[in-house]
Amino acid sequence: MKKIVNKWKIWVHTCVVALLLLTVGIPMTACSKGDEAVPETAVERELLVSAEKVATIPASALQRLADAYGGSLKEQIKYDVAVYTIRYRTTYQEKETEASGLVALPVNRTSPAPVLSVQHGTIFKHEEAPSASAGGLTGFEFFAAGGYVTLMPDYLGFGASKQVLHPYYHQQYSGLAVVDMIKAAQSLYARENIAVNDQLFLAGYSEGGFVTLAAQKEIEMNPAHGLKVTASGAGAGGYDLTEMLADVVAGKPYEYPAYLAYVLMSYNTSYGWNRPLTDFFREPYASRLAALFNGQHSGGNINSQLTTNTRELFTEKFLTDLKGSGEQDLKQALLANSFNSWVPQSPTRLYHGTADVIVPYANSEHTFIRMKGAGAPNMTLVPIKGGTHGSSFIPMVVDLVPWMQSFEKRN
């Protein structure tokens, strides 16, 4: 049971079925040597680097699993699922780099499939990345079994790009990593004779909510991508980072200090500041952090080595500068990575638990009010009454899935 709970905490972005899938083994067919790689063509060389088939999951196995849990989801499972890891080209610090992720394809679907890109929540360990599952279940396969071509980006800093520190809550790098995977995967569809329609759905929770809006913004603001978002659902993301900074400045305790450290260390690297960590953190925390963020430690482990008392975590000078006119680079970065000026044009739903203390509900509420007031044509805020950061995901999915299905083309 402890292992199941830990998995749920890691993959908080997955749905009810995804959670159940993690609790049992599913037989998978081994890949033949001929399945190992998808050859490149002139088109593929633009973004797709390689694709490797790692598993085939029979629909019958997923249906048996559904039976074991009362059979209420059995009718949703219609297709075998072919799972691929892909490597593709994207941009980091103005240079081309490789990123990776998983693609789950519904096998033998006779009509063109919609595409769904699912953005995972915050992870710290390299082994938590979708592509690191090595053919094991992530939970996302359920969507593919229901007919969606399902994409699961690792994000920069994991998988093929694990040599860099993940650019956590960096809007541009987050959005591009998703958009470039969506485009790169098109070459895989062509190779595997998978027909997709023109519908593209985005969904994510926690950091995945932030990344979902970053990808949506990248698509809507840059028509050259040739993509159009059909509908987008984002849950419990930190959309206004300047608002969250105010709580730190006020000296309020923070239950998950690993997130705060993640943002600072990420920006210090991503923006090339390369400042000593003692500029931000008191000892002994400053000396611990580099080793804690090496991709080998879980969020819980990192938290245990920090403190929830922000006045003890951060230096007095850093907090004083945040209150006053100092730390302008950081303040400008937080502002640049907040969604304070963009107005979503695609149908969008924000979900948030009203009792969330990790990312306060007010963050989504204020973001919604601003976007709606600025003219967002089809936007809804769905409060999850009494929901915490950990408990609000499942209620989100219960509402999100039928909403997405209402847009689907009937072929």
PyMOL commands that set and color helices and strands:
alter all, ss='L'
color gray80, all
select helices_A, chain A and resi 2-10+16-21+33-35+44-46+59-68+74-76+126-128+130-133+141-145+159-161+171-191+207-221+223-225+241-249+257-270+277-279+285-292+299-304+310-313+316-323+328-336+361-373+393-405
alter helices_A, ss='H'
color red, helices_A
select strands_A, chain A and resi 48-57+81-92+95-106+113-119+149-153+196-205+231-235+348-353+379-384
alter strands_A, ss='S'
color yellow, strands_A
deselect
rebuild
show_as cartoon
